[in-house]
Each structure stands twice: as C-alpha cells, then as structure tokens.
Amino acid sequence: MKLRNSLLAGVIALAGIGTANAGVVEEVRAGVTAHNICVANCKNADKEDGPNVAGEIMFKSPDFLSWAFSPNPYVMASVNTAGETSFGGFGLEWQYEFGDGWAIEPGLGYVIHNGEVNNPYPNGTPEAAAFFEEHVLFGSEDLFRTSLSLSKYFSDDWGVQLMFEHLSHGQILGEGRNQGIDNLGVRVMYRFD
C-alpha cells in the first residue's frame, strides 16, 4: 500500500511539473471538502472526521478522446486534515458550458486510498462492533470516483466550483464489501488559456 501511494504521489507530481510548461495543462483547482457526509445512503456517513484539502490538475482534451465527447483527463489528490481517509487518482471530466460563465462537469475516475479496507477483529466480537461504528470499511484499496461539479467563471482565468464526489467500488471488488463515502466542497480554479 505504501509503495502504491508513493508511486501515485510521484505520478501526480511529475504530471504537474512535466506538463505545466508544455501547454497541456488547462486548469488547476484547489479547495476544501466536507468529508464523509450524508447524501443518499447515510448509514456510513459521519464515521470519519475533518475536512479534506484537495487539489487537481486538469489537462486539455487530447484528440484521441474526441469520440467520447472530448473529456479532460485529470490527476488529483485529497488529504484529510484529521488523519482519516486520504486518496489520490486520475480520470476524465466532461465540461459543458451554459449561460454566462457557468459550466456543469460530470466525471469518472479511479483512486487509491489509505482508509480501512476490512475490520481487523473477528465478527460478532465487541471490538468488531466498535471498529465498525467508527470506520468506513471500503472493502478494496481501489475505488471508483464519480463526481459532479457546478462551476462559475468570473473571468477568462478565475472561477469557483461547487463539487460533489462519491468514492466506491460498487461491490465489484472486495468480495461485496463496499461502504464508500461522499464528499462535498468548494474549489477555486485557474485556467491557463
């Protein structure tokens, strides 16, 4: 797990450094999210504390993705300020502009995290019950990240964004164990155009 996290951090850093001067970075985003909130399924909400500080680098859409309505590739990282689940990964985001400076942005990606995967205590024990009440059990180190954002650009360069993200593996991995989390936050955006 530590090796995977180190490799992911290295990829994100190299992607940002190596491409910023090459003209392929379209936008950088930074903000804060409320972590592990109640949105639809609330039985796993509020088990973890602290907000997350999040950053993202969005790249220009390459020509070979035009068949998929030209999504923008991204790399991202989100660090929990209370030492709970942090994560990082990559994916694609589609940006649909409407109105005067407004955009809606659905996204789909892949992340790895440092949260709990399984309960370390035997089922039926008081220790297992206490651990379950205090931890989100993701069931897998590998998760999908779905997101939906509403953006408002105030100039050609600057904007703000309301962003929702859901982390889960949809019971595809982890032998069916899949609690997942929802985060909601605000980010500041800077375009390089």
Phi, psi and omega in degrees: 000315180297321178296316179297317179296319178295318178296317179297316178299320178295319178297316180297315180296314179295322179298317180291315182289314186288338185250347182299320180275347183274356178078019180257350176278124179268322188203148169241148184223141178214143180184197182225144179233144169287129191259134173060053182267168177270120175239289182249303180254105191267000185292340179254001182285155174065020175277337180243150185255174170076147172282163173255142171261124188236145175224150181213143172245120179254130182261159174295147181288123178286154182303325185291351177261010181297329179297337182257029179066031171054059176289158176263124173292151177217158166235146184211161174214145180221118185249126180279130184284347179256009180080013177274208187292121170249157183204163177205154180181203184211168179174202181230142176229137178256130182246120180244111181276144176209159178061200182264091178085008180263150176210148172245144190218098171279151180214158178218131182207189182229135176225158166242157188217170178249017180282184181282137178260314182224162174280123183283353183258152179297141177304143177087353179271156177299325179296319179295317180296317180294318179297317180298321181292336186253353185227144169277127180255100187288334179082345180200148174285340182260127181226154170272149176239114172255143183216158175213127184230150172240121186246148173227118178264126181266345177206185176293339186253321191248146175201172174233159186216134169265124189230134173243139175221146177235129177249127184191165171244009173060028181061022176278325182244176172068029177053038176089344178286125185197097179265317177067167177219159174240140177230147179223133183200186181234138178229152171260140184236143175231124178266145180261005184299000000 
